[in-house]
Amino acid sequence: QVQLVESGGGLVQPGGSLRLSCAAAGFSFSVYFMSWYRQAPGKERELVASISPTGGTTHYADSVKGRFTISRENARNAVYLQMNSLKSEDTAVYYCSCQGTGAWGQGIQVTVSS
């Protein structure tokens, strides 16, 4: 059974940091690209970052470049999103995704507010 479970969200002040984690199970994690998406209220879901199977290639949305870092640990079947210098516009539900299997996590709320 393919499963993705996010953790690490919450409330943080502007300028703060959070690290999201995604635990994968039920598929050959190390051979797939992994991605983080987000969806803010009233907006469409957007790609935030993606990472290649070996971690050697990453891609970021322009809005998060230089502030967010995606990484993975294939030995732990885990992918991470380190978010620094958070802004109010980063407030959204964040989803972990493996497009190759069509799997999505349940989503986790990140709220940036003073």
C-alpha positions as CSV (number, residue, x, y, z in Angstrom):
1,Q,0.0,0.0,0.0
2,V,1.5,3.3,-1.2
3,Q,1.6,5.8,1.7
4,L,3.0,9.3,2.2
5,V,2.7,10.9,5.6
6,E,3.8,14.5,6.3
7,S,4.9,16.0,9.6
8,G,6.5,19.1,11.0
9,G,4.0,21.8,10.1
10,G,2.6,24.4,12.4
11,L,2.5,28.1,13.3
12,V,5.6,30.2,12.9
13,Q,6.3,33.9,12.9
14,P,7.4,35.7,9.8
15,G,11.1,35.2,9.3
16,G,11.1,31.9,11.1
17,S,11.9,28.4,10.0
18,L,10.1,25.0,9.8
19,R,11.2,21.7,8.5
20,L,8.6,19.4,6.9
21,S,9.2,15.7,6.7
22,C,7.5,13.1,4.5
23,A,7.7,9.4,5.3
24,A,7.1,7.1,2.3
25,A,6.1,3.4,2.3
26,G,4.8,0.8,-0.1
27,F,6.9,1.6,-3.2
28,S,10.5,1.7,-4.3
29,F,11.2,5.2,-3.0
30,S,14.7,5.5,-4.2
31,V,13.8,5.3,-7.9
32,Y,11.3,8.1,-8.0
33,F,11.3,11.9,-8.2
34,M,9.6,13.4,-5.1
35,S,7.9,16.7,-4.8
36,W,6.4,19.2,-2.4
37,Y,3.3,21.1,-3.4
38,R,1.2,23.6,-1.5
39,Q,-2.3,25.0,-1.7
40,A,-3.3,28.3,-0.1
41,P,-6.9,29.2,0.5
42,G,-8.7,30.2,-2.7
43,K,-5.7,29.3,-4.8
44,E,-4.7,26.4,-7.0
45,R,-2.2,23.8,-5.8
46,E,1.3,24.7,-6.9
47,L,4.6,22.9,-7.1
48,V,7.1,24.2,-4.5
49,A,10.1,21.9,-5.0
50,S,11.1,18.6,-6.5
51,I,14.1,16.3,-6.2
52,S,15.6,13.6,-8.4
53,P,15.9,10.0,-7.2
54,T,19.6,10.4,-6.2
55,G,19.1,13.9,-4.9
56,G,21.5,15.3,-7.4
57,T,18.9,17.5,-9.2
58,T,16.5,19.9,-7.5
59,H,13.9,22.3,-8.8
60,Y,12.2,25.2,-7.0
61,A,9.4,27.6,-7.6
62,D,10.7,31.1,-8.1
63,S,8.8,32.3,-5.0
64,V,10.8,30.0,-2.7
65,K,14.3,30.0,-4.3
66,G,17.0,30.8,-1.8
67,R,14.7,30.2,1.1
68,F,13.5,26.6,0.8
69,T,15.7,23.5,0.5
70,I,14.4,20.0,-0.6
71,S,16.4,17.0,0.4
72,R,15.9,13.2,0.8
73,E,17.3,10.2,2.6
74,N,16.7,7.1,0.5
75,A,17.8,4.8,3.4
76,R,15.0,6.2,5.5
77,N,12.4,6.5,2.6
78,A,12.1,10.2,3.6
79,V,12.0,13.5,1.9
80,Y,12.3,16.9,3.6
81,L,11.5,20.5,3.0
82,Q,13.6,23.0,5.0
83,M,11.8,26.4,5.0
84,N,13.6,29.5,6.1
85,S,12.8,33.2,6.1
86,L,9.1,32.3,6.0
87,K,6.6,34.9,4.8
88,S,2.9,35.2,5.3
89,E,2.4,34.3,1.7
90,D,3.9,30.9,2.5
91,T,0.8,30.0,4.5
92,A,-0.8,27.0,2.9
93,V,-1.4,23.3,3.2
94,Y,1.8,21.5,2.1
95,Y,1.6,18.1,0.3
96,C,4.2,15.5,-0.3
97,S,3.9,13.8,-3.7
98,C,5.3,11.0,-5.8
99,Q,4.1,11.8,-9.3
100,G,5.5,8.5,-10.6
101,T,3.1,6.5,-8.5
102,G,0.3,9.1,-8.3
103,A,0.6,9.1,-4.5
104,W,-0.2,12.2,-2.3
105,G,0.1,12.7,1.4
106,Q,-2.8,14.0,3.4
107,G,-1.3,17.5,3.6
108,I,-0.1,19.5,6.6
109,Q,-0.9,23.1,7.6
110,V,1.8,25.7,7.6
111,T,0.8,29.1,9.0
112,V,3.1,32.1,9.0
113,S,1.7,34.8,11.2
114,S,2.7,37.2,14.0
